[in-house]
Amino acid sequence: MVTIECKNITFTNIQAVIFDKDGTLIDTSEYLRILAQKRARLIDAQIPGIGEPLLMAFGVNGEYLDPAGLMAVGSRYENEIAAAAYIAETGRTWLESIALARRAFAEAEKLLKNTPFPPLSEGCLETLKSLFAAGVKLGILSADTTARVQEFATYYQIEKYLQLLMGVDEGASKPDPALFWQACACLGVEPSTTLMVGDSAADMEMAKKAGAAGCIGICRGTETAAHLAAADVAIANLNEIKLLQP
């Protein structure tokens, strides 16, 4: 077990740290905004007039992506269901609506498949290496799909530092504490010895409900974001997470 310090907060007896992916290990806000716009446009091409309401539902307003909105926080499945619900309001059957949403989502992802990942967040690699070297178990718990989490770890060649690559495919999503419990079980640790590092209110709520050792919120360039109010400590960069030597 190790002691981790973050600003003026100390977390003792830590065995594991679980990280969110998007917005935490990398800044995907621009990619998610563009993806939401492509999804909305593809659906609007078949149902004129639905595009703008869909973007509002996704949490996209022009060049702005709401960090607490559906696109930033919800799983792919939840976004798909939300889109299908808007489609169903136009008079389509539910089966037609979900099928249309799935086709649009798949096509949008296909159009962006060659979009490169952004760089790792400042201090990300150094933090992973430091914690791993100290024997801390590390994992990713993302609202993205498991396949995308695995692709991410392989792309950045960081899988050797991670013992858990977990996404949300269907069913429970953040902030359901069952996800955190499952992640801890996979790592072979107790929630009470595990830290959560994430960029959303859902990450904080999930970890707190699960009885985590602590919640570290991260927001690019600032640590005063309102949606991180529930965090034990909020930081602007991952290099603010310090391992205290015994």
CYANA upper distance limits for C-alpha pairs under 8 A (distance plus 0.5 A):
  1 MET  CA     12 THR  CA      8.34
  1 MET  CA     13 ASN  CA      5.38
  1 MET  CA     14 ILE  CA      5.60
  1 MET  CA     15 GLN  CA      5.53
  1 MET  CA    135 GLY  CA      8.45
  1 MET  CA    136 VAL  CA      7.86
  2 VAL  CA     12 THR  CA      6.86
  2 VAL  CA     13 ASN  CA      5.89
  2 VAL  CA     14 ILE  CA      5.62
  2 VAL  CA     15 GLN  CA      7.21
  2 VAL  CA    134 ALA  CA      8.13
  2 VAL  CA    136 VAL  CA      8.01
  2 VAL  CA    243 LEU  CA      7.98
  2 VAL  CA    244 LEU  CA      7.95
  3 THR  CA     10 THR  CA      7.47
  3 THR  CA     11 PHE  CA      6.14
  3 THR  CA     12 THR  CA      4.89
  3 THR  CA     13 ASN  CA      6.47
  3 THR  CA     14 ILE  CA      6.69
  3 THR  CA    243 LEU  CA      6.80
  3 THR  CA    244 LEU  CA      6.05
  3 THR  CA    245 GLN  CA      8.14
  4 ILE  CA     10 THR  CA      6.32
  4 ILE  CA     11 PHE  CA      5.63
  4 ILE  CA     12 THR  CA      6.97
  4 ILE  CA     14 ILE  CA      7.89
  4 ILE  CA    241 ILE  CA      7.50
  4 ILE  CA    242 LYS  CA      6.17
  4 ILE  CA    243 LEU  CA      5.20
  4 ILE  CA    244 LEU  CA      6.21
  5 GLU  CA      9 ILE  CA      6.26
  5 GLU  CA     10 THR  CA      4.92
  5 GLU  CA     11 PHE  CA      6.69
  5 GLU  CA    241 ILE  CA      6.72
  5 GLU  CA    242 LYS  CA      5.58
  5 GLU  CA    243 LEU  CA      6.77
  5 GLU  CA    244 LEU  CA      7.07
  6 CYS  CA     10 THR  CA      6.90
  6 CYS  CA    233 VAL  CA      7.67
  6 CYS  CA    240 GLU  CA      6.44
  6 CYS  CA    241 ILE  CA      5.46
  6 CYS  CA    242 LYS  CA      6.54
  7 LYS  CA    233 VAL  CA      8.09
  7 LYS  CA    240 GLU  CA      7.38
  7 LYS  CA    241 ILE  CA      8.31
  9 ILE  CA    232 ASP  CA      8.32
  9 ILE  CA    233 VAL  CA      7.44
 11 PHE  CA    213 ALA  CA      7.73
 11 PHE  CA    214 GLY  CA      7.67
 13 ASN  CA    193 THR  CA      6.63
 14 ILE  CA    136 VAL  CA      8.04
 14 ILE  CA    193 THR  CA      5.21
 14 ILE  CA    194 THR  CA      6.37
 14 ILE  CA    195 LEU  CA      7.75
 14 ILE  CA    213 ALA  CA      8.00
 15 GLN  CA    135 GLY  CA      8.42
 15 GLN  CA    136 VAL  CA      5.83
 15 GLN  CA    137 LYS  CA      6.74
 15 GLN  CA    189 VAL  CA      7.38
 15 GLN  CA    193 THR  CA      5.90
 15 GLN  CA    194 THR  CA      6.51
 16 ALA  CA    136 VAL  CA      5.66
 16 ALA  CA    137 LYS  CA      4.91
 16 ALA  CA    138 LEU  CA      6.17
 16 ALA  CA    139 GLY  CA      8.47
 16 ALA  CA    187 LEU  CA      8.37
 16 ALA  CA    189 VAL  CA      7.60
 16 ALA  CA    193 THR  CA      7.09
 16 ALA  CA    194 THR  CA      5.20
 16 ALA  CA    195 LEU  CA      6.92
 17 VAL  CA    136 VAL  CA      7.62
 17 VAL  CA    137 LYS  CA      6.92
 17 VAL  CA    138 LEU  CA      5.65
 17 VAL  CA    139 GLY  CA      7.13
 17 VAL  CA    194 THR  CA      5.96
 17 VAL  CA    195 LEU  CA      5.18
 17 VAL  CA    196 MET  CA      6.48
 17 VAL  CA    197 VAL  CA      7.81
 18 ILE  CA    138 LEU  CA      6.32
 18 ILE  CA    139 GLY  CA      5.29
 18 ILE  CA    140 ILE  CA      6.07
 18 ILE  CA    141 LEU  CA      7.02
 18 ILE  CA    194 THR  CA      7.67
 18 ILE  CA    195 LEU  CA      6.64
 18 ILE  CA    196 MET  CA      5.50
 18 ILE  CA    197 VAL  CA      6.72
 19 PHE  CA     24 THR  CA      7.67
 19 PHE  CA     25 LEU  CA      7.95
 19 PHE  CA    138 LEU  CA      8.27
 19 PHE  CA    139 GLY  CA      6.67
 19 PHE  CA    140 ILE  CA      5.30
 19 PHE  CA    141 LEU  CA      6.57
 19 PHE  CA    142 SER  CA      8.36
 19 PHE  CA    196 MET  CA      6.52
 19 PHE  CA    197 VAL  CA      5.30
 19 PHE  CA    198 GLY  CA      6.52
 20 ASP  CA     24 THR  CA      6.29
 20 ASP  CA     25 LEU  CA      7.53
 20 ASP  CA    140 ILE  CA      6.18
 20 ASP  CA    141 LEU  CA      5.76
 20 ASP  CA    142 SER  CA      5.62
 20 ASP  CA    196 MET  CA      8.36
 20 ASP  CA    197 VAL  CA      6.76
 20 ASP  CA    198 GLY  CA      5.40
 20 ASP  CA    199 ASP  CA      7.82
 20 ASP  CA    203 ASP  CA      8.03
 21 LYS  CA     25 LEU  CA      5.59
 21 LYS  CA     26 ILE  CA      7.03
 21 LYS  CA    140 ILE  CA      6.94
 21 LYS  CA    141 LEU  CA      7.56
 21 LYS  CA    142 SER  CA      6.04
 21 LYS  CA    149 VAL  CA      8.20
 21 LYS  CA    198 GLY  CA      8.24
 22 ASP  CA     26 ILE  CA      6.06
 22 ASP  CA     27 ASP  CA      6.57
 22 ASP  CA     28 THR  CA      6.08
 22 ASP  CA     29 SER  CA      8.37
 22 ASP  CA    142 SER  CA      7.92
 23 GLY  CA     27 ASP  CA      5.00
 23 GLY  CA     28 THR  CA      6.37
 23 GLY  CA     29 SER  CA      7.43
 23 GLY  CA    198 GLY  CA      8.06
 23 GLY  CA    199 ASP  CA      6.33
 23 GLY  CA    218 ILE  CA      8.48
 23 GLY  CA    219 CYS  CA      8.03
 23 GLY  CA    220 ARG  CA      8.29
 24 THR  CA    121 SER  CA      7.58
 24 THR  CA    197 VAL  CA      7.95
 24 THR  CA    198 GLY  CA      6.16
 24 THR  CA    199 ASP  CA      6.26
 24 THR  CA    218 ILE  CA      7.00
 24 THR  CA    219 CYS  CA      8.27
 25 LEU  CA    120 LEU  CA      6.41
 25 LEU  CA    121 SER  CA      5.84
 25 LEU  CA    124 CYS  CA      6.62
 26 ILE  CA    118 PRO  CA      7.13
 26 ILE  CA    119 PRO  CA      7.01
 26 ILE  CA    120 LEU  CA      5.32
 26 ILE  CA    121 SER  CA      5.34
 27 ASP  CA    118 PRO  CA      7.29
 27 ASP  CA    119 PRO  CA      8.34
 27 ASP  CA    120 LEU  CA      8.10
 27 ASP  CA    121 SER  CA      7.13
 27 ASP  CA    220 ARG  CA      8.30
 28 THR  CA     32 LEU  CA      6.53
 28 THR  CA    118 PRO  CA      7.47
 29 SER  CA     33 ARG  CA      6.59
 29 SER  CA     65 LEU  CA      7.04
 29 SER  CA     72 ALA  CA      7.93
 30 GLU  CA     34 ILE  CA      6.77
 30 GLU  CA     65 LEU  CA      8.34
 31 TYR  CA     35 LEU  CA      6.53
 32 LEU  CA     36 ALA  CA      6.56
 32 LEU  CA     65 LEU  CA      8.38
 32 LEU  CA     71 MET  CA      7.34
 32 LEU  CA     72 ALA  CA      7.67
 33 ARG  CA     37 GLN  CA      6.80
 33 ARG  CA     60 VAL  CA      6.95
 33 ARG  CA     63 GLU  CA      8.03
 33 ARG  CA     64 TYR  CA      7.99
 33 ARG  CA     65 LEU  CA      6.40
 33 ARG  CA     71 MET  CA      8.35
 34 ILE  CA     38 LYS  CA      6.75
 35 LEU  CA     39 ARG  CA      6.70
 35 LEU  CA    108 ALA  CA      7.03
 35 LEU  CA    109 GLU  CA      7.69
 35 LEU  CA    112 LEU  CA      8.04
 36 ALA  CA     40 ALA  CA      6.65
 36 ALA  CA     55 LEU  CA      7.31
 36 ALA  CA     58 PHE  CA      7.28
 36 ALA  CA     60 VAL  CA      7.93
 36 ALA  CA     71 MET  CA      7.64
 37 GLN  CA     41 ARG  CA      6.58
 37 GLN  CA     55 LEU  CA      7.26
 37 GLN  CA     60 VAL  CA      8.44
 38 LYS  CA     42 LEU  CA      6.59
 38 LYS  CA    108 ALA  CA      6.12
 39 ARG  CA     43 ILE  CA      6.85
 39 ARG  CA    104 ALA  CA      6.26
 39 ARG  CA    105 PHE  CA      6.20
 39 ARG  CA    107 GLU  CA      8.49
 39 ARG  CA    108 ALA  CA      6.06
 40 ALA  CA     44 ASP  CA      6.45
 40 ALA  CA     50 ILE  CA      8.12
 40 ALA  CA     51 GLY  CA      5.31
 40 ALA  CA     52 GLU  CA      7.99
 40 ALA  CA     54 LEU  CA      6.50
 40 ALA  CA     55 LEU  CA      6.87
 41 ARG  CA     45 ALA  CA      6.55
 41 ARG  CA     51 GLY  CA      6.30
 42 LEU  CA     46 GLN  CA      7.53
 42 LEU  CA    104 ALA  CA      6.28
 42 LEU  CA    108 ALA  CA      8.08
 43 ILE  CA     47 ILE  CA      6.60
 43 ILE  CA     48 PRO  CA      8.48
 43 ILE  CA     50 ILE  CA      7.82
 43 ILE  CA     51 GLY  CA      7.30
 43 ILE  CA    100 LEU  CA      8.01
 43 ILE  CA    101 ALA  CA      7.68
 43 ILE  CA    104 ALA  CA      6.68
 44 ASP  CA     48 PRO  CA      5.21
 44 ASP  CA     49 GLY  CA      6.64
 44 ASP  CA     50 ILE  CA      5.83
 44 ASP  CA     51 GLY  CA      5.29
 47 ILE  CA     87 ILE  CA      8.46
 49 GLY  CA     53 PRO  CA      8.48
 50 ILE  CA     54 LEU  CA      6.69
 50 ILE  CA     86 TYR  CA      8.20
 50 ILE  CA     87 ILE  CA      8.18
 51 GLY  CA     55 LEU  CA      6.80
 52 GLU  CA     56 MET  CA      6.85
 53 PRO  CA     57 ALA  CA      6.75
 54 LEU  CA     58 PHE  CA      6.67
 54 LEU  CA     83 ALA  CA      7.17
 54 LEU  CA     86 TYR  CA      7.69
 55 LEU  CA     59 GLY  CA      6.71
 55 LEU  CA     60 VAL  CA      5.70
 55 LEU  CA     61 ASN  CA      7.51
 56 MET  CA     60 VAL  CA      6.15
 56 MET  CA     61 ASN  CA      7.15
 57 ALA  CA     69 GLY  CA      8.38
 57 ALA  CA     70 LEU  CA      7.35
 57 ALA  CA     82 ALA  CA      8.23
 58 PHE  CA     69 GLY  CA      6.84
 58 PHE  CA     70 LEU  CA      5.45
 58 PHE  CA     71 MET  CA      5.41
 58 PHE  CA     79 ASN  CA      7.80
 59 GLY  CA     65 LEU  CA      6.40
 59 GLY  CA     66 ASP  CA      5.65
 59 GLY  CA     68 ALA  CA      8.37
 59 GLY  CA     69 GLY  CA      5.11
 59 GLY  CA     70 LEU  CA      6.35
 59 GLY  CA     71 MET  CA      6.67
 59 GLY  CA     72 ALA  CA      8.22
 60 VAL  CA     64 TYR  CA      6.28
 60 VAL  CA     65 LEU  CA      5.24
 60 VAL  CA     66 ASP  CA      6.83
 60 VAL  CA     69 GLY  CA      8.50
 60 VAL  CA     71 MET  CA      8.43
 61 ASN  CA     65 LEU  CA      7.03
 61 ASN  CA     66 ASP  CA      8.44
 65 LEU  CA     69 GLY  CA      8.03
 65 LEU  CA     71 MET  CA      8.46
 65 LEU  CA     72 ALA  CA      7.91
 66 ASP  CA     72 ALA  CA      7.41
 67 PRO  CA     72 ALA  CA      6.00
 67 PRO  CA     73 VAL  CA      7.70
 67 PRO  CA    200 SER  CA      7.48
 67 PRO  CA    227 HIS  CA      8.46
 68 ALA  CA     72 ALA  CA      6.84
 68 ALA  CA     73 VAL  CA      6.65
 68 ALA  CA    200 SER  CA      6.92
 68 ALA  CA    201 ALA  CA      7.55
 68 ALA  CA    227 HIS  CA      7.19
 69 GLY  CA     73 VAL  CA      6.51
 69 GLY  CA     74 GLY  CA      8.14
 70 LEU  CA     74 GLY  CA      5.35
 70 LEU  CA     79 ASN  CA      7.19
 71 MET  CA     75 SER  CA      8.27
 71 MET  CA     79 ASN  CA      7.21
 73 VAL  CA    143 ALA  CA      7.59
 73 VAL  CA    174 LYS  CA      8.47
 73 VAL  CA    200 SER  CA      7.18
 73 VAL  CA    202 ALA  CA      7.53
 74 GLY  CA     78 GLU  CA      6.31
 74 GLY  CA     79 ASN  CA      6.86
 74 GLY  CA    143 ALA  CA      6.83
 74 GLY  CA    173 SER  CA      8.07
 74 GLY  CA    174 LYS  CA      7.94
 75 SER  CA     79 ASN  CA      6.82
 75 SER  CA    143 ALA  CA      5.00
 75 SER  CA    144 ASP  CA      6.18
 75 SER  CA    145 THR  CA      8.12
 75 SER  CA    168 VAL  CA      6.96
 75 SER  CA    169 ASP  CA      8.25
 75 SER  CA    173 SER  CA      7.16
 76 ARG  CA     80 GLU  CA      6.64
 76 ARG  CA    143 ALA  CA      7.74
 76 ARG  CA    144 ASP  CA      6.73
 76 ARG  CA    145 THR  CA      7.59
 76 ARG  CA    168 VAL  CA      8.49
 76 ARG  CA    169 ASP  CA      8.10
 77 TYR  CA     81 ILE  CA      6.71
 77 TYR  CA    169 ASP  CA      7.25
 77 TYR  CA    170 GLU  CA      6.59
 78 GLU  CA     82 ALA  CA      6.63
 79 ASN  CA     83 ALA  CA      6.67
 80 GLU  CA     84 ALA  CA      6.67
 80 GLU  CA     98 ILE  CA      8.01
 80 GLU  CA    101 ALA  CA      6.60
 80 GLU  CA    102 ARG  CA      7.20
 80 GLU  CA    105 PHE  CA      7.92
 81 ILE  CA     85 ALA  CA      6.69
 81 ILE  CA     98 ILE  CA      7.51
 81 ILE  CA    101 ALA  CA      8.42
 82 ALA  CA     86 TYR  CA      7.05
 83 ALA  CA     87 ILE  CA      6.84
 83 ALA  CA    101 ALA  CA      6.66
 84 ALA  CA     88 ALA  CA      6.56
 84 ALA  CA     94 TRP  CA      7.92
 84 ALA  CA     97 SER  CA      5.40
 84 ALA  CA     98 ILE  CA      5.42
 84 ALA  CA    100 LEU  CA      7.99
 84 ALA  CA    101 ALA  CA      6.03
 85 ALA  CA     89 GLU  CA      6.96
 85 ALA  CA     94 TRP  CA      8.34
 85 ALA  CA     97 SER  CA      7.74
 86 TYR  CA     90 THR  CA      7.72
 87 ILE  CA     91 GLY  CA      8.07
 87 ILE  CA     92 ARG  CA      7.18
 87 ILE  CA     97 SER  CA      5.97
 87 ILE  CA    101 ALA  CA      8.40
 88 ALA  CA     92 ARG  CA      5.37
 88 ALA  CA     93 THR  CA      6.57
 88 ALA  CA     94 TRP  CA      6.44
 88 ALA  CA     97 SER  CA      5.99
 92 ARG  CA     96 GLU  CA      6.52
 92 ARG  CA     97 SER  CA      6.46
 93 THR  CA     97 SER  CA      6.55
 94 TRP  CA     98 ILE  CA      6.59
 95 LEU  CA     99 ALA  CA      6.60
 96 GLU  CA    100 LEU  CA      6.60
 97 SER  CA    101 ALA  CA      6.70
 98 ILE  CA    102 ARG  CA      6.59
 99 ALA  CA    103 ARG  CA      6.73
100 LEU  CA    104 ALA  CA      6.74
101 ALA  CA    105 PHE  CA      6.60
102 ARG  CA    106 ALA  CA      6.59
103 ARG  CA    107 GLU  CA      6.57
104 ALA  CA    108 ALA  CA      6.54
105 PHE  CA    109 GLU  CA      6.75
106 ALA  CA    110 LYS  CA      6.65
107 GLU  CA    111 LEU  CA      6.72
108 ALA  CA    112 LEU  CA      6.97
109 GLU  CA    113 LYS  CA      6.32
120 LEU  CA    124 CYS  CA      6.72
120 LEU  CA    125 LEU  CA      7.89
121 SER  CA    237 ASN  CA      7.96
121 SER  CA    238 LEU  CA      7.88
122 GLU  CA    237 ASN  CA      6.58
122 GLU  CA    238 LEU  CA      6.96
122 GLU  CA    239 ASN  CA      7.43
123 GLY  CA    127 THR  CA      6.43
123 GLY  CA    237 ASN  CA      7.18
123 GLY  CA    238 LEU  CA      5.63
123 GLY  CA    239 ASN  CA      4.91
124 CYS  CA    128 LEU  CA      6.75
124 CYS  CA    238 LEU  CA      6.27
124 CYS  CA    239 ASN  CA      7.44
125 LEU  CA    129 LYS  CA      6.64
125 LEU  CA    158 ILE  CA      8.42
126 GLU  CA    130 SER  CA      6.59
126 GLU  CA    239 ASN  CA      7.96
127 THR  CA    131 LEU  CA      6.67
127 THR  CA    238 LEU  CA      7.34
127 THR  CA    239 ASN  CA      6.78
127 THR  CA    241 ILE  CA      7.69
128 LEU  CA    132 PHE  CA      6.45
128 LEU  CA    138 LEU  CA      8.28
128 LEU  CA    161 TYR  CA      7.11
129 LYS  CA    133 ALA  CA      6.52
129 LYS  CA    161 TYR  CA      7.38
130 SER  CA    134 ALA  CA      6.92
130 SER  CA    243 LEU  CA      8.01
131 LEU  CA    135 GLY  CA      7.10
131 LEU  CA    136 VAL  CA      5.89
131 LEU  CA    137 LYS  CA      8.37
131 LEU  CA    138 LEU  CA      8.37
131 LEU  CA    243 LEU  CA      7.64
132 PHE  CA    136 VAL  CA      5.81
132 PHE  CA    137 LYS  CA      7.22
132 PHE  CA    138 LEU  CA      7.62
132 PHE  CA    161 TYR  CA      6.46
137 LYS  CA    162 LEU  CA      7.75
137 LYS  CA    163 GLN  CA      7.04
137 LYS  CA    187 LEU  CA      7.43
138 LEU  CA    161 TYR  CA      7.34
138 LEU  CA    162 LEU  CA      5.48
138 LEU  CA    163 GLN  CA      6.23
138 LEU  CA    164 LEU  CA      7.22
139 GLY  CA    162 LEU  CA      5.67
139 GLY  CA    163 GLN  CA      6.06
139 GLY  CA    164 LEU  CA      4.70
139 GLY  CA    165 LEU  CA      6.46
139 GLY  CA    166 MET  CA      8.20
139 GLY  CA    183 ALA  CA      8.45
139 GLY  CA    187 LEU  CA      8.38
140 ILE  CA    149 VAL  CA      8.11
140 ILE  CA    162 LEU  CA      8.02
140 ILE  CA    164 LEU  CA      6.42
140 ILE  CA    165 LEU  CA      5.59
140 ILE  CA    166 MET  CA      6.38
140 ILE  CA    167 GLY  CA      8.38
141 LEU  CA    164 LEU  CA      8.31
141 LEU  CA    165 LEU  CA      7.16
141 LEU  CA    166 MET  CA      5.42
141 LEU  CA    167 GLY  CA      6.26
141 LEU  CA    180 PHE  CA      8.39
141 LEU  CA    183 ALA  CA      7.74
142 SER  CA    146 THR  CA      8.44
142 SER  CA    149 VAL  CA      7.69
142 SER  CA    166 MET  CA      6.89
142 SER  CA    167 GLY  CA      5.32
142 SER  CA    168 VAL  CA      7.20
143 ALA  CA    167 GLY  CA      6.17
143 ALA  CA    168 VAL  CA      5.68
143 ALA  CA    173 SER  CA      7.19
143 ALA  CA    174 LYS  CA      7.41
144 ASP  CA    148 ARG  CA      6.93
144 ASP  CA    149 VAL  CA      7.23
144 ASP  CA    167 GLY  CA      5.89
144 ASP  CA    168 VAL  CA      6.36
144 ASP  CA    169 ASP  CA      8.04
145 THR  CA    149 VAL  CA      6.89
145 THR  CA    166 MET  CA      8.41
145 THR  CA    167 GLY  CA      5.16
145 THR  CA    168 VAL  CA      5.55
145 THR  CA    169 ASP  CA      5.61
146 THR  CA    150 GLN  CA      6.73
146 THR  CA    165 LEU  CA      7.43
146 THR  CA    166 MET  CA      5.87
146 THR  CA    167 GLY  CA      4.40
146 THR  CA    168 VAL  CA      6.70
146 THR  CA    169 ASP  CA      7.12
147 ALA  CA    151 GLU  CA      6.63
147 ALA  CA    167 GLY  CA      8.04
148 ARG  CA    152 PHE  CA      6.51
148 ARG  CA    167 GLY  CA      8.30
149 VAL  CA    153 ALA  CA      6.84
149 VAL  CA    165 LEU  CA      6.60
149 VAL  CA    166 MET  CA      7.22
149 VAL  CA    167 GLY  CA      6.79
150 GLN  CA    154 THR  CA      6.73
150 GLN  CA    165 LEU  CA      6.62
151 GLU  CA    155 TYR  CA      6.52
152 PHE  CA    156 TYR  CA      6.88
153 ALA  CA    157 GLN  CA      6.37
153 ALA  CA    158 ILE  CA      5.82
153 ALA  CA    159 GLU  CA      5.64
153 ALA  CA    165 LEU  CA      8.45
154 THR  CA    158 ILE  CA      7.10
154 THR  CA    159 GLU  CA      6.64
158 ILE  CA    162 LEU  CA      7.44
159 GLU  CA    163 GLN  CA      8.15
163 GLN  CA    187 LEU  CA      7.26
164 LEU  CA    183 ALA  CA      7.85
164 LEU  CA    186 CYS  CA      7.64
164 LEU  CA    187 LEU  CA      7.25
166 MET  CA    183 ALA  CA      7.86
168 VAL  CA    172 ALA  CA      7.92
168 VAL  CA    173 SER  CA      6.73
172 ALA  CA    176 ASP  CA      6.85
172 ALA  CA    178 ALA  CA      8.16
172 ALA  CA    179 LEU  CA      7.68
173 SER  CA    179 LEU  CA      7.53
174 LYS  CA    179 LEU  CA      7.68
174 LYS  CA    202 ALA  CA      6.16
174 LYS  CA    203 ASP  CA      7.17
174 LYS  CA    206 MET  CA      6.72
175 PRO  CA    202 ALA  CA      5.19
175 PRO  CA    203 ASP  CA      6.73
175 PRO  CA    204 MET  CA      8.36
175 PRO  CA    205 GLU  CA      6.28
175 PRO  CA    206 MET  CA      4.65
175 PRO  CA    207 ALA  CA      8.36
176 ASP  CA    180 PHE  CA      8.25
176 ASP  CA    206 MET  CA      6.07
177 PRO  CA    181 TRP  CA      6.82
177 PRO  CA    206 MET  CA      5.26
177 PRO  CA    207 ALA  CA      6.98
177 PRO  CA    209 LYS  CA      6.24
177 PRO  CA    210 ALA  CA      5.34
178 ALA  CA    182 GLN  CA      6.53
178 ALA  CA    210 ALA  CA      7.85
179 LEU  CA    183 ALA  CA      6.66
179 LEU  CA    206 MET  CA      8.44
180 PHE  CA    184 CYS  CA      6.65
180 PHE  CA    191 PRO  CA      8.11
180 PHE  CA    206 MET  CA      7.41
180 PHE  CA    207 ALA  CA      7.01
180 PHE  CA    210 ALA  CA      6.92
181 TRP  CA    185 ALA  CA      6.62
181 TRP  CA    191 PRO  CA      7.24
181 TRP  CA    210 ALA  CA      7.04
182 GLN  CA    186 CYS  CA      6.75
183 ALA  CA    187 LEU  CA      6.88
184 CYS  CA    188 GLY  CA      6.52
184 CYS  CA    189 VAL  CA      5.78
184 CYS  CA    190 GLU  CA      6.59
184 CYS  CA    191 PRO  CA      6.62
184 CYS  CA    194 THR  CA      8.09
185 ALA  CA    189 VAL  CA      6.65
185 ALA  CA    190 GLU  CA      7.85
189 VAL  CA    193 THR  CA      7.43
189 VAL  CA    194 THR  CA      7.81
190 GLU  CA    194 THR  CA      7.18
191 PRO  CA    195 LEU  CA      8.36
191 PRO  CA    210 ALA  CA      7.18
191 PRO  CA    211 GLY  CA      6.27
191 PRO  CA    212 ALA  CA      5.13
191 PRO  CA    213 ALA  CA      7.05
192 SER  CA    211 GLY  CA      6.30
192 SER  CA    212 ALA  CA      5.30
192 SER  CA    213 ALA  CA      5.08
193 THR  CA    212 ALA  CA      7.32
193 THR  CA    213 ALA  CA      5.79
194 THR  CA    212 ALA  CA      6.10
194 THR  CA    213 ALA  CA      5.75
194 THR  CA    214 GLY  CA      7.73
195 LEU  CA    212 ALA  CA      6.55
195 LEU  CA    213 ALA  CA      5.86
195 LEU  CA    214 GLY  CA      5.52
195 LEU  CA    215 CYS  CA      6.46
195 LEU  CA    216 ILE  CA      7.97
196 MET  CA    203 ASP  CA      7.86
196 MET  CA    204 MET  CA      7.98
196 MET  CA    207 ALA  CA      6.81
196 MET  CA    212 ALA  CA      7.64
196 MET  CA    214 GLY  CA      6.88
196 MET  CA    215 CYS  CA      5.40
196 MET  CA    216 ILE  CA      6.63
197 VAL  CA    203 ASP  CA      8.14
197 VAL  CA    215 CYS  CA      6.53
197 VAL  CA    216 ILE  CA      5.23
197 VAL  CA    217 GLY  CA      6.40
197 VAL  CA    218 ILE  CA      7.75
198 GLY  CA    203 ASP  CA      6.09
198 GLY  CA    204 MET  CA      7.71
198 GLY  CA    215 CYS  CA      8.29
198 GLY  CA    216 ILE  CA      7.02
198 GLY  CA    217 GLY  CA      5.74
198 GLY  CA    218 ILE  CA      6.49
199 ASP  CA    203 ASP  CA      7.45
199 ASP  CA    217 GLY  CA      5.85
199 ASP  CA    218 ILE  CA      5.35
199 ASP  CA    219 CYS  CA      6.39
199 ASP  CA    228 LEU  CA      7.82
200 SER  CA    204 MET  CA      7.22
200 SER  CA    217 GLY  CA      7.75
200 SER  CA    227 HIS  CA      7.03
200 SER  CA    228 LEU  CA      6.98
201 ALA  CA    205 GLU  CA      6.59
201 ALA  CA    227 HIS  CA      5.90
201 ALA  CA    228 LEU  CA      6.19
201 ALA  CA    229 ALA  CA      8.35
201 ALA  CA    230 ALA  CA      7.60
202 ALA  CA    206 MET  CA      6.42
203 ASP  CA    207 ALA  CA      6.76
204 MET  CA    208 LYS  CA      6.62
204 MET  CA    215 CYS  CA      6.37
204 MET  CA    216 ILE  CA      8.30
204 MET  CA    217 GLY  CA      7.87
204 MET  CA    228 LEU  CA      8.01
204 MET  CA    230 ALA  CA      6.75
204 MET  CA    231 ALA  CA      6.39
205 GLU  CA    209 LYS  CA      6.55
205 GLU  CA    230 ALA  CA      7.87
206 MET  CA    210 ALA  CA      6.69
207 ALA  CA    211 GLY  CA      6.79
207 ALA  CA    212 ALA  CA      5.72
207 ALA  CA    214 GLY  CA      8.04
207 ALA  CA    215 CYS  CA      7.24
208 LYS  CA    212 ALA  CA      6.22
208 LYS  CA    214 GLY  CA      7.92
208 LYS  CA    215 CYS  CA      7.85
214 GLY  CA    231 ALA  CA      8.44
214 GLY  CA    232 ASP  CA      6.83
215 CYS  CA    231 ALA  CA      5.69
215 CYS  CA    232 ASP  CA      5.85
215 CYS  CA    233 VAL  CA      7.45
216 ILE  CA    231 ALA  CA      6.17
216 ILE  CA    232 ASP  CA      6.54
216 ILE  CA    233 VAL  CA      5.75
216 ILE  CA    234 ALA  CA      6.26
216 ILE  CA    235 ILE  CA      7.87
217 GLY  CA    223 GLU  CA      8.36
217 GLY  CA    228 LEU  CA      6.39
217 GLY  CA    231 ALA  CA      5.99
217 GLY  CA    232 ASP  CA      8.18
217 GLY  CA    233 VAL  CA      6.78
217 GLY  CA    234 ALA  CA      4.99
217 GLY  CA    235 ILE  CA      6.69
218 ILE  CA    223 GLU  CA      7.13
218 ILE  CA    228 LEU  CA      8.30
218 ILE  CA    234 ALA  CA      6.14
218 ILE  CA    235 ILE  CA      5.42
218 ILE  CA    236 ALA  CA      6.05
218 ILE  CA    237 ASN  CA      7.20
218 ILE  CA    238 LEU  CA      8.03
219 CYS  CA    223 GLU  CA      6.27
219 CYS  CA    225 ALA  CA      7.38
219 CYS  CA    234 ALA  CA      8.11
219 CYS  CA    235 ILE  CA      7.09
219 CYS  CA    236 ALA  CA      5.77
219 CYS  CA    237 ASN  CA      8.04
220 ARG  CA    236 ALA  CA      5.77
220 ARG  CA    237 ASN  CA      7.24
221 GLY  CA    236 ALA  CA      5.47
221 GLY  CA    237 ASN  CA      7.74
222 THR  CA    235 ILE  CA      7.44
222 THR  CA    236 ALA  CA      5.33
223 GLU  CA    234 ALA  CA      5.56
223 GLU  CA    235 ILE  CA      5.26
223 GLU  CA    236 ALA  CA      5.63
224 THR  CA    228 LEU  CA      8.03
224 THR  CA    234 ALA  CA      7.71
225 ALA  CA    229 ALA  CA      7.78
228 LEU  CA    234 ALA  CA      7.38
235 ILE  CA    240 GLU  CA      7.26
236 ALA  CA    240 GLU  CA      8.29
